[in-house]
């Protein structure tokens, strides 16, 4: 025991990881890109909660670890490098030869800025219609046009057609009398499917590759990989796609999810597919046949679900024939390496404490050394931008700061992966089989405190969103906020999560609201039965689809949890099936069943229609501009709980969409949850928190 350790009830420990610290540290980096025409320069996106969650584009030299060459390319607050395609966005910019093309959030317009000129101002290009949305940009080496995904909302939102288009890039001299670029029609290259993504252009010729898919599938269910030749007009602008052909995933063939088409220097097409049951790398051979990049498939995922555009965990290495940078996780350990697809040999690259990586890009230092630029993080380090010297096997950090500082040393809880027993559907039947599921367990950690000998800590179970997503062990300040106050956390990768192959991912089909509920409850009870947490003080929290799982646990397994928190969560699956956006419009077909044919099942699994069994208090936090989960989902549930006399709190946030981006709202949401949980679980917080109005609360403080 440390000499100065205080004994205090779990949940009441004083922590330097305040809600304000979490919000200020919520600035994140993403979508790194190296300018392939100037490979000593890296670009990336940074979120700024203190500026309302604005996304800013920055750049610097790949070997500059100071701010000497740093440039903020969208400094003016009117620029927000973000797209609304699929509502989740991603892939909001591209760069080549110093020309940056990006989508601006306020009008969804496409803007061009020449970063070779220090005083250049972004100017709008293309059709300039606010009903058109763009993403997944790639600039052609001629710098005469950009190829991208377009989502057309001129006639409908829920049926917004998707297309692959080319947008002409005007020369600097073509300016009208308003000092603007004139309108230029998009050239539609491909519009034969409900969705299209990830265009890639061969450096050898005008060969174009991309993947596409149709309802009712999501892109992690089944996609088709295409190749075609871009035919250029006399002005160097595309006129049509010719020789369109299916490379993989053709209709009638076994279903596979194909991601990340990439051409190498020799024009060889590389991609990722889960045809083996796991997302593994493949390439298109000279004979037109698909070849395994590995000697034999690995039971490990080399990619994750593409909720957003611009993912990159596979990247050809320039100058290194037949070689690609890859990453995967095996036996809980992240592997990073260079794979030679001809010999199948993997050269391991040491991953210094990382458990999450992405945004792979290849570039060069000014001394000519080849570098891998990536975004990476681990259990004690937020996701940050790094330059990895491949030959020297070392990484240097560009952005972020290690949270293991003097201020937080001794306050960070390191995750422990736990494997626990669960059941598979049909539940309650002799046909239900035993299975394993996974979670990261974070014990309470605070160097200044310990709990009383006769007390076990409360547990907060986290049910991640998606639901086709994954809980990561990369440092999350929001988790440390709880653990440093004496509250244990279990971040559950329930059946349906990614990272464990297709079979595990499809456990949730069509059992959303059943398998996830079973696994979250099993995780909580496993930790309680192991003597790690207090059985009577189990709580659960989730956002979006995780909010639904939270509410379903409270409604259908009321004997397990004492309290829950739903952040922009779903309470009525039927409303979701009828009101959500195009990208997820038919997602429920897989998760529950076809609607309206399976309407009875939608109602049976909806917490809103089972409040008669719900006896647990809950707090609801909701953005009022959420287009993914309509705000009325929370309102309906709150009203039902109020009528039943159950303690409930409801906080709505103006100007927030699906997730909270503004620092003041991040603070309020986190503190409100802590306050509400303290009232229900019976501990006093060390923080001074503004009380949250609680309906049906018998205490005088909330009357």
MITORVO-275411 format. One line per field, with one value per residue (C-alpha): residue in one letter; residue number from 1; x, y, z. Coordinates in Angstrom, 2 decimals. Each point is the difference from the previous one (the first is absolute). Layout:
REM MITORVO-275411
kevex A;...
lomi NUM;...
east X;...
north Y;...
up Z;...
This chain:
REM MITORVO-275411
kevex X;X;X;X;X;X;X;X;X;X;X;X;X;X;X;X;X;X;X;X;X;X;X;X;X;X;X;X;X;X;X;X;X;X;X;X;X;X;X;X;X;X;X;X;X;X;X;X;X;X;X;X;X;X;X;X;X;X;X;X;X;X;X;X;X;X;X;X;X;X;X;X;X;X;X;X;X;X;X;X;X;X;X;X;X;X;X;X;X;X;X;X;X;X;X;X;X;X;X;X;X;X;X;X;X;X;X;X;X;X;X;X;X;X;X;X;X;X;X;X;X;X;X;X;X;X;X;X;X;X;X;X;X;X;X;X;X;X;X;X;X;X;X;X;X;X;X;X;X;X;X;X;X;X;X;X;X;X;X;X;X;X;X;X;X;X;X;X;X;X;X;X;X;X;X;X;X;X;X;X;X;X;X;X;X;X;X;X;X;X;X;X;X;X;X;X;X;X;X;X;X;X;X;X;X;X;X;X;X;X;X;X;X;X;X;X;X;X;X;X;X;X;X;X;X;X;X;X;X;X;X;X;X;X;X;X;X;X;X;X;X;X;X;X;X;X;X;X;X;X;X;X;X;X;X;X;X;X;X;X;X;X;X;X;X;X;X;X;X;X;X;X;X;X;X;X;X;X;X;X;X;X;X;X;X;X;X;X;X;X;X;X;X;X;X;X;X;X;X;X;X;X;X;X;X;X;X;X;X;X;X;X;X;X;X;X;X;X;X;X;X;X;X;X;X;X;X;X;X;X;X;X;X;X;X;X;X;X;X;X;X;X;X;X;X;X;X;X;X;X;X;X;X;X;X;X;X;X;X;X;X;X;X;X;X;X;X;X;X;X;X;X;X;X;X;X;X;X;X;X;X;X;X;X;X;X;X;X;X;X;X;X;X;X;X;X;X;X;X;X;X;X;X;X;X;X;X;X;X;X;X;X;X;X;X;X;X;X;X;X;X;X;X;X;X;X;X;X;X;X;X;X;X;X;X;X;X;X;X;X;X;X;X;X;X;X;X;X;X;X;X;X;X;X;X;X;X;X;X;X;X;X;X;X;X;X;X;X;X;X;X;X;X;X;X;X;X;X;X;X;X;X;X;X;X;X;X;X;X;X;X;X;X;X;X;X;X;X;X;X;X;X;X;X;X;X;X;X;X;X;X;X;X;X;X;X;X;X;X;X;X;X;X;X;X;X;X;X;X;X;X;X;X;X;X;X;X;X;X;X;X;X;X;X;X;X;X;X;X;X;X;X;X;X;X;X;X;X;X;X;X;X;X;X;X;X;X;X;X;X;X;X;X;X;X;X;X;X;X;X;X;X;X;X;X;X;X;X;X;X;X;X;X;X;X;X;X;X;X;X;X;X;X;X;X;X;X;X;X;X;X;X;X;X;X;X;X;X;X;X;X;X;X;X;X;X;X;X;X;X;X;X;X;X;X;X;X;X;X;X;X;X;X;X;X;X;X;X;X;X;X;X;X;X;X;X;X;X;X;X;X;X;X;X;X;X;X;X;X;X;X;X;X;X;X;X;X;X;X;X;X;X;X;X;X;X;X;X;X;X;X;X;X;X;X;X;X;X;X;X;X;X;X
lomi 1;2;3;4;5;6;7;8;9;10;11;12;13;14;15;16;17;18;19;20;21;22;23;24;25;26;27;28;29;30;31;32;33;34;35;36;37;38;39;40;41;42;43;44;45;46;47;48;49;50;51;52;53;54;55;56;57;58;59;60;61;62;63;64;65;66;67;68;69;70;71;72;73;74;75;76;77;78;79;80;81;82;83;84;85;86;87;88;89;90;91;92;93;94;95;96;97;98;99;100;101;102;103;104;105;106;107;108;109;110;111;112;113;114;115;116;117;118;119;120;121;122;123;124;125;126;127;128;129;130;131;132;133;134;135;136;137;138;139;140;141;142;143;144;145;146;147;148;149;150;151;152;153;154;155;156;157;158;159;160;161;162;163;164;165;166;167;168;169;170;171;172;173;174;175;176;177;178;179;180;181;182;183;184;185;186;187;188;189;190;191;192;193;194;195;196;197;198;199;200;201;202;203;204;205;206;207;208;209;210;211;212;213;214;215;216;217;218;219;220;221;222;223;224;225;226;227;228;229;230;231;232;233;234;235;236;237;238;239;240;241;242;243;244;245;246;247;248;249;250;251;252;253;254;255;256;257;258;259;260;261;262;263;264;265;266;267;268;269;270;271;272;273;274;275;276;277;278;279;280;281;282;283;284;285;286;287;288;289;290;291;292;293;294;295;296;297;298;299;300;301;302;303;304;305;306;307;308;309;310;311;312;313;314;315;316;317;318;319;320;321;322;323;324;325;326;327;328;329;330;331;332;333;334;335;336;337;338;339;340;341;342;343;344;345;346;347;348;349;350;351;352;353;354;355;356;357;358;359;360;361;362;363;364;365;366;367;368;369;370;371;372;373;374;375;376;377;378;379;380;381;382;383;384;385;386;387;388;389;390;391;392;393;394;395;396;397;398;399;400;401;402;403;404;405;406;407;408;409;410;411;412;413;414;415;416;417;418;419;420;421;422;423;424;425;426;427;428;429;430;431;432;433;434;435;436;437;438;439;440;441;442;443;444;445;446;447;448;449;450;451;452;453;454;455;456;457;458;459;460;461;462;463;464;465;466;467;468;469;470;471;472;473;474;475;476;477;478;479;480;481;482;483;484;485;486;487;488;489;490;491;492;493;494;495;496;497;498;499;500;501;502;503;504;505;506;507;508;509;510;511;512;513;514;515;516;517;518;519;520;521;522;523;524;525;526;527;528;529;530;531;532;533;534;535;536;537;538;539;540;541;542;543;544;545;546;547;548;549;550;551;552;553;554;555;556;557;558;559;560;561;562;563;564;565;566;567;568;569;570;571;572;573;574;575;576;577;578;579;580;581;582;583;584;585;586;587;588;589;590;591;592;593;594;595;596;597;598;599;600;601;602;603;604;605;606;607;608;609;610;611;612;613;614;615;616;617;618;619;620;621;622;623;624;625;626;627;628;629;630;631;632;633;634;635;636;637;638;639;640;641;642;643;644;645;646;647;648;649;650;651;652;653;654;655;656;657;658;659;660;661;662;663;664;665;666;667;668;669;670;671;672;673;674;675;676;677;678;679;680;681;682;683;684;685;686;687;688;689;690;691;692;693;694;695;696;697;698;699;700;701;702;703
east 0.00;1.29;0.76;-2.43;-2.81;-3.45;-2.77;-3.29;-3.14;0.24;-1.43;0.98;3.70;1.40;1.60;2.00;-1.75;-2.90;-2.81;1.68;3.25;-1.84;-1.63;3.24;1.70;-2.80;1.79;0.84;2.01;-1.06;0.31;3.71;1.00;3.43;0.14;1.30;1.28;1.91;0.49;1.87;-3.28;-2.75;-3.54;-2.55;-3.30;-0.28;-3.26;-0.41;-2.71;0.72;-1.06;-3.27;1.61;1.34;2.31;3.16;2.46;3.69;3.28;3.72;3.15;0.06;3.33;-0.87;-0.86;-0.34;-2.34;2.61;-1.72;-3.52;-2.77;-3.66;-1.66;-3.57;0.61;-3.11;-2.91;-2.26;1.92;-0.93;1.57;-2.83;-2.51;-3.52;0.09;-1.55;-0.44;3.21;2.29;3.74;2.23;-0.71;3.14;2.81;3.31;2.34;2.80;-1.04;-3.58;-2.49;-3.63;-2.34;-3.64;-1.19;-2.65;-2.19;-1.00;1.43;1.79;3.25;2.84;3.41;3.06;3.51;2.27;3.03;-1.13;0.11;-2.74;-2.37;-3.65;-2.29;-2.46;-3.02;0.07;-2.36;-3.78;-0.22;-3.37;-0.55;-2.13;3.00;2.43;3.49;2.59;2.82;1.99;3.00;1.82;1.12;3.77;-0.76;-1.59;-2.81;-2.74;-0.89;-1.95;-2.31;-3.25;-3.07;-3.24;-2.89;-2.64;-1.73;-3.15;0.20;1.99;-0.93;0.46;2.93;1.72;3.71;2.43;3.67;0.68;2.85;0.16;2.11;2.73;0.10;3.26;0.79;-0.74;-3.63;-1.78;-3.33;-0.92;-0.92;3.55;-1.36;0.52;-2.91;-2.40;1.23;-2.16;1.02;0.83;-1.87;2.27;-1.95;-3.50;-1.20;-0.13;-1.49;3.46;3.52;3.28;3.79;1.03;3.68;1.94;2.92;3.27;0.72;-3.04;-3.57;-1.19;-2.56;-1.09;-2.74;-2.47;-3.80;-2.98;-3.78;-2.77;-0.73;3.69;2.44;3.54;1.20;-2.59;0.71;1.67;1.13;3.44;0.12;2.67;-0.44;1.92;-0.58;-0.31;1.11;-1.26;2.19;0.00;1.37;-3.33;-1.66;-2.85;-0.92;1.11;0.84;0.72;-1.87;0.48;-0.52;3.21;-1.50;-3.29;-2.15;-3.72;-0.61;3.47;0.61;-0.53;3.09;0.75;2.70;1.80;2.92;0.87;3.58;2.27;3.75;2.76;-0.32;-3.77;-0.75;-3.33;0.04;-3.06;-1.43;-2.75;-1.60;-0.59;1.92;-2.20;2.46;1.01;3.32;2.11;-0.23;1.17;-0.95;2.57;1.28;-2.29;-3.04;-0.46;-0.23;3.02;0.51;2.54;0.67;1.25;-3.23;-2.84;0.43;-2.78;0.50;-1.61;2.26;-2.76;-3.07;-3.55;-0.12;-2.53;1.96;1.93;3.78;1.06;3.55;1.56;1.49;2.43;2.45;3.62;1.44;3.27;-0.40;-1.38;-3.01;0.00;-2.78;-0.15;-2.56;-1.20;-2.10;-0.64;0.73;-0.35;-0.66;3.28;0.14;2.26;1.42;2.07;0.97;-1.45;1.64;-2.97;2.28;1.94;-2.74;2.69;-0.87;2.74;-1.13;0.07;0.06;-3.15;1.15;-2.85;-2.67;-3.31;-1.65;1.37;-1.36;0.34;3.02;1.92;3.49;2.36;3.63;2.05;2.09;3.04;-1.67;-0.97;-3.29;-2.57;-3.40;-2.30;-2.81;-2.36;0.54;-0.71;0.02;-1.31;1.98;0.02;-2.72;-0.07;2.73;1.81;3.36;2.76;1.42;3.49;-0.28;3.73;0.75;-3.06;-0.82;-2.93;-0.07;-3.11;-1.43;-3.22;-1.53;1.83;0.51;-2.62;2.41;1.26;0.81;-3.59;-1.59;2.64;-1.64;-3.52;-0.28;-1.66;1.49;-2.48;0.04;-1.65;-2.39;-1.68;-3.27;-2.64;-3.28;-2.86;-1.13;-3.62;-2.56;0.23;-1.86;0.04;1.88;1.37;1.82;3.73;2.83;2.41;2.60;-0.19;2.53;0.46;2.68;-0.11;1.34;0.48;-0.40;3.38;1.04;3.38;-1.50;-2.89;-1.05;-3.46;-1.14;0.82;-3.66;-1.03;0.20;-0.09;-3.02;0.29;-0.81;-0.59;0.50;-1.97;1.62;-1.93;-0.37;-0.95;2.45;3.01;2.61;1.20;3.67;2.64;1.48;-0.02;-3.37;-0.14;-3.72;0.73;2.79;-2.43;-1.94;2.81;2.00;-3.06;-0.21;-2.50;1.01;-0.75;-0.63;0.06;-1.80;0.59;-3.29;-0.91;-0.36;3.21;2.73;3.58;-0.93;-1.00;-3.26;-1.55;0.33;-1.14;-3.15;-1.01;-2.15;-1.92;-2.98;0.35;0.65;-1.43;0.59;3.62;1.41;-2.23;0.98;3.72;-0.06;-1.87;2.33;3.05;-1.37;-0.99;3.34;1.91;-2.35;0.31;3.80;-0.12;1.26;-3.10;-3.10;-2.88;-2.54;1.57;0.23;-0.68;0.01;0.47;0.01;-0.41;-2.01;-0.44;1.79;-2.71;-2.56;1.92;0.11;-3.75;-0.69;2.10;-1.99;-3.33;0.55;2.56;-1.09;1.55;3.55;0.56;-0.87;0.19;0.74;0.90;-1.09;1.87;-1.95;-1.26;-2.83;-3.09;-2.45;1.41;-3.10;0.54;3.62;-1.06;-2.32;1.89;3.75;2.29;0.88;3.30;-1.70;-3.50;0.03;2.58;-2.88;-0.86;3.11;-0.16;-3.67;-1.79;-1.80;-2.38;-3.00;-0.13;1.83;-1.77;-1.01;3.67;0.97;-2.61;0.93;3.65;-0.66;0.55;-2.71;-2.64;1.37;0.08;-2.27;3.03;2.42;0.72;3.41;0.64;1.52;1.42;-0.40;2.32;-0.94;1.13;-2.92;1.44;0.62;-0.90;1.09;-2.12;-2.96;-0.26;-3.53;1.48;1.21;-3.13;-2.31;1.97;0.29;-3.73;-0.72;2.32;-1.44;-3.49;1.17;1.56;3.58;2.81;1.11;2.02;-0.02;2.48;-0.20;2.81;-0.66;2.20;1.28;-0.36;0.76;2.60;1.11;2.71;-0.19;2.25;-2.65;-2.42;2.63;0.56;-3.69;-0.78;2.81;-0.70;-3.75;0.57;2.29;-2.48;-2.94;1.89;1.12;-3.61;-1.08;3.02;0.48;3.39;1.02;2.09;3.14;-0.89;-2.12;-2.70;-3.12;-2.93;-1.98;-3.82;-1.25;-3.65;-1.72;2.84;-1.32;2.89;-0.69;3.02;-1.75;-3.52
north 0.00;3.46;2.18;2.77;-2.21;1.02;-2.48;1.21;-1.56;-0.99;2.72;2.80;0.20;3.36;-0.12;2.43;-1.48;2.43;0.35;3.18;-1.90;-2.67;2.64;1.89;-3.28;-1.02;1.65;-2.85;-0.50;-1.98;-0.67;0.51;0.44;0.31;2.08;-2.61;2.74;1.48;-2.97;1.98;1.72;-1.46;1.30;-0.92;0.98;1.23;0.38;2.98;-0.35;3.53;1.24;-1.90;-3.20;1.65;-2.19;1.81;-0.98;0.29;-0.96;-0.15;-1.78;-3.70;0.42;3.20;-0.83;3.63;2.60;1.51;-1.09;-0.30;1.66;0.29;-0.06;0.70;2.45;2.11;-1.23;-0.17;-3.07;-3.39;-2.87;-2.46;-1.72;-1.29;-2.86;-3.05;2.43;-1.44;1.65;-0.59;0.39;3.74;1.09;-1.02;1.54;-0.29;2.34;2.49;0.22;-0.78;-0.82;-0.20;-0.04;2.83;-0.87;3.12;-0.34;-3.45;1.75;-1.17;2.51;0.29;1.62;0.10;-0.44;0.86;3.60;1.14;2.58;-2.27;-0.02;-3.03;0.50;-2.08;-2.18;-2.40;0.27;2.11;-1.38;-0.29;-3.13;-1.90;-1.66;-1.29;-2.29;-2.48;2.36;-0.93;2.59;-1.22;0.43;2.41;2.29;0.63;-1.81;-1.76;-3.26;-0.40;-1.38;2.21;-0.33;1.85;1.42;2.25;-2.13;-2.30;-0.57;-3.60;-1.01;2.33;-1.55;-0.71;0.34;0.06;3.33;2.05;3.70;2.20;1.96;3.52;1.75;3.04;2.33;-1.05;2.43;1.76;3.59;-0.97;-1.29;-3.55;-3.12;-0.53;-2.92;-3.26;-3.07;-3.20;-2.80;-3.10;-3.03;-2.70;-0.02;-3.58;-0.88;1.38;0.79;0.48;0.63;0.29;0.91;-0.67;1.00;-2.01;1.94;-1.99;1.06;1.20;-3.23;0.66;-2.38;0.37;-2.10;0.20;-1.70;-0.02;-0.08;-1.86;-0.69;2.16;0.17;-2.52;-2.49;-0.10;2.32;-0.24;1.11;1.65;1.15;2.21;2.30;3.74;1.43;3.63;2.67;2.42;2.33;-2.75;-0.35;-3.45;-0.65;-3.59;-3.23;-2.80;-3.70;-0.11;-3.43;-1.80;-1.07;-1.71;-0.34;-0.47;-0.64;-3.73;-0.67;-0.69;3.20;1.91;3.43;1.75;3.15;2.31;-0.46;1.22;0.06;-0.37;1.55;-2.83;0.35;-3.15;0.28;-0.92;-0.20;-1.54;-2.64;-2.24;-2.88;-2.25;1.07;2.71;3.25;-1.03;1.56;-1.11;1.25;-0.31;-2.06;0.65;-2.78;1.82;-2.51;0.94;-1.10;-0.39;2.48;-2.26;-3.56;-1.08;2.05;1.16;-0.10;3.72;3.12;2.37;2.66;1.19;0.92;3.07;2.23;2.93;0.63;0.17;-2.99;-1.18;-3.10;-1.28;2.06;-0.93;0.94;2.17;-1.37;-3.34;-2.45;-2.13;1.48;1.47;1.29;-1.94;-0.31;-2.51;-1.16;-3.57;-1.43;3.51;1.39;2.58;-1.00;2.53;-1.05;0.07;-2.89;-1.17;-1.43;-1.98;-1.85;0.32;1.06;2.58;2.28;0.94;3.67;0.42;1.75;1.96;-0.59;0.59;-1.83;2.02;1.30;1.49;2.65;-1.73;2.19;-0.34;2.95;1.09;2.09;2.82;-2.27;-2.56;-2.55;-1.77;0.53;-1.33;2.75;-1.32;0.79;-2.29;-0.32;-2.42;-0.57;2.97;2.16;1.68;-0.44;2.32;0.67;-1.77;-0.32;-3.53;-0.42;-3.39;-0.69;1.25;-1.75;3.06;2.37;3.72;1.83;3.08;0.78;-0.61;-0.61;-3.08;0.04;-1.83;3.32;1.07;1.17;-3.34;-2.52;-2.41;0.91;-2.02;-3.40;-2.42;-2.34;-3.73;-2.07;-2.53;-2.93;-1.05;-2.66;0.91;-1.65;0.01;0.21;-1.41;1.04;-2.03;-3.01;-3.28;1.02;2.99;-0.66;1.27;2.49;2.59;3.77;2.72;3.19;2.37;0.31;3.20;-0.25;3.13;1.76;3.05;0.24;2.17;-2.29;-3.49;-1.36;-1.23;-3.63;-0.92;1.61;-0.97;2.63;0.79;-1.16;1.98;-2.21;1.75;-1.26;1.42;1.52;-1.33;-2.66;-1.30;1.59;-0.76;1.11;0.93;-0.04;3.30;2.61;1.68;2.84;-0.57;-3.47;1.34;2.60;-2.84;-2.32;2.78;0.69;-3.59;-1.41;-3.10;-0.12;-2.90;0.91;-2.93;-1.45;-1.86;-2.42;2.12;1.95;0.17;-1.17;-3.65;-1.01;-0.25;-2.84;1.99;3.17;-1.70;-1.41;3.10;-0.83;0.04;0.20;3.69;0.66;-3.62;-1.08;3.40;0.09;-3.54;0.76;3.32;-1.64;-3.02;2.28;1.88;-3.17;-1.65;2.89;-0.01;-3.77;0.39;2.26;3.05;2.21;0.57;-2.15;2.50;2.99;-0.99;2.78;0.22;2.76;0.22;2.36;-0.43;-3.76;-0.44;2.16;-2.46;-2.90;1.91;0.59;-3.58;-1.29;2.15;-1.05;-3.71;-0.88;2.28;-2.34;0.77;3.77;2.70;3.01;0.92;2.90;0.30;2.46;0.68;-3.57;-1.87;-0.91;-0.88;-2.19;0.53;3.75;-0.60;-2.29;2.71;3.23;-0.53;1.15;-1.81;-1.60;-1.97;-0.07;-3.78;-0.88;-1.18;-2.67;-1.87;1.02;-0.86;-1.00;1.51;2.81;0.04;-3.80;-0.40;2.91;-2.13;-0.81;3.69;0.81;-2.98;1.10;3.72;1.22;2.62;-2.72;-1.85;2.72;-2.22;-2.18;2.92;0.82;1.69;3.75;1.45;3.24;1.06;2.41;1.05;2.39;1.86;-0.02;-3.75;-1.40;-3.56;-0.57;2.43;1.96;-1.26;-3.41;1.37;2.06;-2.99;-2.06;2.80;0.62;-3.69;-0.22;3.16;-1.45;-3.19;1.88;-1.10;2.47;1.47;2.97;1.54;2.53;1.32;1.83;2.70;-0.12;-3.53;-2.84;-3.69;0.30;3.04;2.20;3.23;0.08;1.46;-2.79;-2.70;1.36;0.23;-3.48;-1.66;1.80;-0.60;-3.75;-0.02;2.04;-2.21;-3.21;1.36;0.65;-3.50;-2.03;1.88;1.69;3.63;1.49;1.99;2.26;3.12;-0.76;1.94;-2.19;-1.75;0.22;-3.51;-0.80;-2.21;0.57;-0.16;2.03;3.63;1.20;-0.86;1.10
up 0.00;-0.90;3.02;-1.00;-1.29;1.24;0.62;-1.47;-1.50;-3.64;-2.24;2.37;-0.82;-1.06;-3.44;-2.16;-3.04;0.13;-2.52;-1.21;-0.43;-1.99;-2.22;-0.58;-0.79;-2.36;-2.89;-2.32;-3.16;-3.03;-3.70;-0.55;-3.65;-1.61;-3.17;-2.45;-2.33;2.94;2.35;2.64;0.97;2.21;0.49;2.66;1.62;3.59;1.92;2.33;2.66;1.23;-3.45;-0.07;-1.28;-3.17;-2.10;-1.11;-2.73;0.87;-1.66;0.71;-1.15;0.85;1.83;1.88;3.64;1.03;-1.47;-2.31;-3.22;1.44;-2.00;0.93;-3.40;1.11;2.84;-0.63;2.13;-3.06;-1.17;1.45;-1.96;0.39;-2.25;0.68;-2.50;1.73;2.96;1.50;-2.55;-0.23;-3.05;-0.03;-1.86;-2.37;-1.00;-2.96;-1.04;2.65;-1.31;2.76;-0.73;2.99;1.07;2.24;2.60;-0.13;-3.66;-0.87;-2.85;-1.60;0.42;-1.60;1.56;-1.44;3.01;-2.12;0.51;3.61;-0.46;-1.97;1.07;-0.54;-2.85;-0.89;-3.11;-1.76;-0.22;3.17;1.12;3.76;-0.53;-1.31;2.41;-0.81;1.58;-0.71;-2.21;-2.14;-2.14;-3.43;-0.58;-2.86;2.62;-2.51;1.90;3.23;0.24;2.99;1.37;-0.39;1.96;-1.65;2.38;-2.54;-0.12;3.02;3.15;0.74;-3.65;-0.80;-3.06;0.27;-2.88;-0.79;-1.68;-1.41;0.89;-2.30;1.79;-1.47;-0.66;2.13;-2.90;-0.49;2.30;-0.67;0.75;3.59;0.54;0.08;-2.01;-2.42;0.35;-1.49;-0.44;1.74;-2.41;1.16;-0.41;1.83;1.54;-0.28;3.72;3.20;1.41;-1.31;1.79;-0.05;-3.56;-0.75;-3.13;-1.35;-0.34;-3.18;-2.03;0.41;1.57;2.76;2.75;2.61;1.93;0.14;1.60;0.16;2.58;2.18;0.61;1.92;-1.37;2.60;-1.31;-3.73;-2.49;-3.61;-1.19;-3.43;-2.45;-3.03;-2.32;0.24;-3.50;-0.21;-2.34;-1.90;3.00;2.26;1.84;0.25;-2.38;0.81;1.67;-2.41;0.46;3.30;1.53;3.27;1.71;3.05;1.83;-3.09;0.53;0.30;1.40;3.72;1.97;1.03;1.43;-2.03;1.13;-0.78;-3.69;-0.53;-3.08;0.49;-2.16;-2.53;-0.31;2.03;1.81;3.70;2.23;3.17;0.01;2.60;-2.43;2.46;2.91;1.07;-1.73;-1.63;-2.80;-3.64;-3.38;-3.66;-1.86;-3.52;-1.25;1.35;2.80;3.67;2.02;3.73;1.31;2.99;-0.33;1.64;1.51;3.59;2.57;0.55;-1.40;-1.98;-0.16;1.83;-1.06;-2.24;1.69;-1.40;-3.20;-0.16;2.12;-0.68;1.58;-3.25;-2.09;-2.79;0.66;-2.81;-1.39;1.77;-2.54;0.97;3.52;2.14;3.57;2.04;3.59;1.90;3.55;1.03;3.51;1.27;-1.41;-2.78;-2.90;-2.45;-2.98;-3.67;-1.99;-3.22;-1.90;-2.35;2.70;2.68;2.48;2.67;1.33;3.50;0.96;3.80;1.23;3.09;2.42;-2.64;-0.01;-2.77;-3.32;-3.22;-2.71;-1.56;-2.45;-1.46;-0.42;0.22;2.39;-1.44;0.35;-2.30;2.64;-0.67;2.75;0.90;1.20;2.17;2.84;2.98;3.71;2.91;3.53;1.38;-3.11;-2.05;-3.77;-1.33;-3.27;-0.41;-2.55;0.04;-1.44;-1.68;-0.28;3.50;1.49;2.10;0.31;0.73;1.14;-1.73;1.87;3.39;3.22;2.09;2.71;2.33;1.32;3.55;0.41;-0.98;1.03;2.42;-1.14;-3.21;-0.03;-2.54;-1.68;0.51;-2.74;1.52;-1.69;1.59;-0.61;-1.62;-1.85;-3.62;-1.17;0.26;3.64;2.59;-2.30;0.12;-3.40;1.50;-0.14;2.17;-1.53;0.94;-0.22;0.78;1.99;1.24;3.80;1.59;3.78;2.18;0.07;2.01;1.72;2.77;0.96;0.83;0.74;3.42;0.80;0.22;-3.29;-3.67;-2.75;-2.17;-3.60;-3.12;-3.05;-3.34;-2.99;-3.12;-2.87;-3.48;0.88;-2.63;1.63;2.64;3.43;-0.16;2.73;-1.20;2.76;0.47;2.49;0.50;1.40;2.21;1.34;1.62;1.05;1.67;2.20;1.15;-2.51;-1.93;-3.73;-2.38;-3.70;-1.63;-3.46;-0.11;-2.78;-3.11;0.66;-2.59;0.33;0.53;-3.53;-1.92;2.03;3.24;-1.76;-1.25;3.38;0.25;-3.21;0.50;3.79;0.76;3.44;1.02;-0.54;0.99;3.09;0.98;-0.34;1.88;2.86;-0.08;0.18;3.02;1.84;-0.79;1.59;3.00;0.45;-0.23;3.06;-1.90;0.19;2.11;-1.27;1.31;-1.74;-3.62;-2.51;-3.78;-2.55;-3.78;-2.92;-3.20;-0.54;3.33;1.54;-1.32;1.54;3.27;0.02;-1.09;2.91;2.41;-1.50;-0.63;2.67;2.86;2.57;-1.18;0.02;2.52;-2.34;-3.61;-2.27;-3.62;-2.23;-3.23;0.26;-1.71;2.01;-2.77;-2.76;-2.10;-0.10;-0.95;-2.83;-1.35;0.68;-0.31;-2.82;-3.24;1.07;2.78;-1.46;-0.44;2.65;2.24;-2.60;1.12;3.65;0.59;-3.21;-2.99;0.81;0.17;-0.30;3.31;1.70;2.99;0.64;-0.19;2.63;2.20;0.18;0.44;3.57;-0.49;-0.14;3.03;2.64;2.07;0.74;0.38;3.62;-0.34;0.02;-3.17;-1.33;-3.65;-1.84;-3.53;-2.75;-1.54;-3.54;-0.08;-3.45;0.84;3.13;0.09;3.28;0.53;0.82;3.35;0.60;-0.44;2.49;2.56;-0.09;0.47;3.03;1.51;-0.24;1.66;2.91;-0.64;0.66;-3.32;-1.25;-3.46;-1.43;-3.56;-1.78;-2.57;-3.09;0.59;-2.49;0.50;2.75;1.96;-1.53;2.00;3.06;2.30;-0.94;0.46;3.52;0.84;-1.34;1.95;3.26;-0.32;-0.30;3.05;2.01;-0.96;0.74;3.38;0.95;-0.97;1.16;3.24;-0.05;0.37;-2.78;0.76;-2.93;0.23;-2.55;-0.87;1.03;-2.70;0.23;0.71;-0.58;2.58;2.47;3.57;1.43;0.88;-1.99;-3.23;0.71
